[in-house]
Amino acid sequence: MNWDQIAGRWTEFKGKVRERWGKLTDDDLDTIAGRKDKLIGILQQRYGWAREHVQLQIADFEDSLRAFATKLSGYGDEPDAADEDQAGSPEAMPSQPLHPRRR
């Protein structure tokens, strides 16, 4: 997910930003208002990080949102090799039927 998409859906993503950087206040989030440059400045101020570190943090955040959005959209539902290895294991099987029979 690129920053233009995040900025356009800022009200949806404010909670994710708050989860990621808990020192941000509601006023900070309102000031940022989806603007990446404002987020960079406020993160530098709140955490005392160098600009380069903040940019790495934001890039990682964008990647996590991309994965989150992909999961929500239904893409990426294909099992990977690790899922296939676990599919038949007892740990992967529910202990109770998903839909119990009614009598």
HUKA-V980397 format. One record per pair of residues at least 24 apart in sequence whose C-alpha atoms are under 10 Angstrom apart, sorted by the first residue. I is the first residue (numbers start at 1). J is the second residue. Records with the same first field share a line. If there is no record, write none. Layout:
BEGIN
I->J + J
END
This chain:
BEGIN
1->59 + 61 + 62 + 63 + 64 + 65 + 66 + 67 + 68 + 69 + 70
2->59 + 62 + 63 + 65 + 66
3->34 + 35 + 36 + 58 + 59 + 62
4->34 + 35 + 36
5->34
6->34 + 35 + 36 + 62 + 65 + 66
7->32 + 33 + 34 + 35 + 36
8->33 + 34 + 35
9->33 + 34
10->34 + 35
13->65
16->61 + 64 + 65
17->58 + 61
20->57 + 58 + 61
21->46 + 47 + 57
22->46
23->47
END
